[in-house]
């Protein structure tokens, strides 16, 4: 299981770090917390979210901000 920091998850998704954190608050992309309380995202969850999002958008790729 590979864990990603919000910055790295954002790079995979083509969104900003604050947007990744917003997706967590909205319950759309679940984060786990380390012992210091930092958000970490399972790479598999991020890739699944990306695939679902791309499928819903008709396969159109999003550009990075």
Buried (B, 14 or more C-beta within 10 A) or exposed (E): EEBBBBEBBBBBBBBBBEBBBEBBEEEEBEBEEEEEEEBBBBBEBBBEBBEEBBEEEEEEEEEEE
